[in-house]
């Protein structure tokens, strides 16, 4: 009876050891696949151009699919208006802008499995951005007060070649006019082309 129990225990231990080894290797293989698919770039520095300005951004990973994007630049606003009574008028302003944004790239694994590129964080993301527009450094016939903004958005980022990126991020902006202490809200659309420095 004792011999049977020892053989039974040895058999269970062998099977258990084999199962653990197989689980370990299959887990390692699975984790490597997920890691290679879901790993965002550790850091990325870009010069960006949009319809309303120029900026420089630094995106840093904080986990496999989360990044923090820091951005600083200049925003350009203008208008052309007028009529028969006052004639045509033209106004413009140039304001410094600063923002910090948390991005969650949610489809990198899916893109990877389909054989699509995920380099330079090419994927779709959900984000929340906190931004500040300072007083204009130069203006004529146009002046916007300094403002804070909170912008939740959905976006895409894609590569065009090795060094150019395209970004589209529609969202909704909650804006605080810091001089009047008044809140407003509006649809926000960010369209950017970037040159990837590294």
Secondary structure as UniProt FT lines:
FT   HELIX           2..38
FT   STRAND          43..50
FT   TURN            51..52
FT   STRAND          53..61
FT   STRAND          66..83
FT   TURN            84..86
FT   STRAND          87..105
FT   HELIX           108..113
FT   TURN            114..115
FT   HELIX           119..121
FT   STRAND          123..140
FT   STRAND          147..160
FT   TURN            161..163
FT   STRAND          164..177
FT   TURN            178..181
FT   STRAND          182..196
//
